[in-house]
Amino acid sequence: MRILMTLLLLLAAAGGTAVVLTRSPRRQVFAMAANGLILALLFETLQAPDVALAEIVIGAVALPLMFLVILASARMDRAPRRPDGGR
């Protein structure tokens, strides 16, 4: 149990670091979702199943889905640039 907890803590630290250091917004969202799943496993290991379920629903599904929708809508709102400078 102690080895599993240590491994999950290291994975959570690595996942958080990956979220921060990733440059692409889409990859950042996927790294955040993976980090949410790792945190949910950690909470389950710490015997907090209600917190683990909340982390799965919010941190691994709802929030990344909202960010992906926002990224998609932001790309649709951009007007294509004309090569002649708009004249």
QUIDAMO-V666265 format. One record per backbone hydrogen bond with DSSP energy under -0.5 kcal/mol. NH is the residue of the N-H (numbers start at 1). CO is the residue of the C=O. E is the energy in kcal/mol with one decimal. If there is no record, write none. Layout:
NH,CO,E / NH,CO,E
This chain:
5,1,-2.3 / 6,2,-2.1 / 7,3,-2.5 / 8,4,-2.5 / 9,5,-2.3 / 10,6,-2.3 / 11,7,-2.4 / 12,8,-2.4 / 13,9,-2.2 / 14,10,-2.4 / 15,11,-2.8 / 16,12,-2.3 / 17,13,-2.0 / 18,14,-2.3 / 19,15,-2.1 / 20,16,-1.8 / 21,17,-2.5 / 22,18,-1.3 / 28,24,-2.2 / 29,25,-1.9 / 30,26,-1.8 / 31,27,-2.4 / 32,28,-2.2 / 33,29,-2.1 / 34,30,-2.2 / 35,31,-2.2 / 36,32,-1.9 / 37,33,-1.8 / 38,34,-2.2 / 39,35,-2.4 / 40,36,-2.1 / 41,37,-2.2 / 42,38,-2.2 / 43,39,-2.6 / 44,40,-2.1 / 45,41,-2.1 / 46,42,-1.8 / 47,44,-1.4 / 48,43,-2.2 / 52,48,-2.0 / 53,49,-2.4 / 54,50,-1.9 / 55,51,-2.3 / 56,52,-2.1 / 57,53,-2.5 / 58,54,-2.8 / 59,54,-0.5 / 59,55,-0.9 / 60,55,-1.2 / 60,56,-0.7 / 61,56,-0.6 / 62,57,-2.6 / 63,58,-2.5 / 65,61,-1.9 / 66,62,-2.4 / 67,63,-2.3 / 68,64,-2.4 / 69,65,-2.1 / 70,66,-2.4 / 71,67,-2.6 / 72,68,-2.3 / 73,69,-2.4 / 74,70,-2.2 / 75,71,-1.6 / 76,72,-1.4 / 77,73,-1.5 / 78,74,-0.6 / 85,82,-1.5
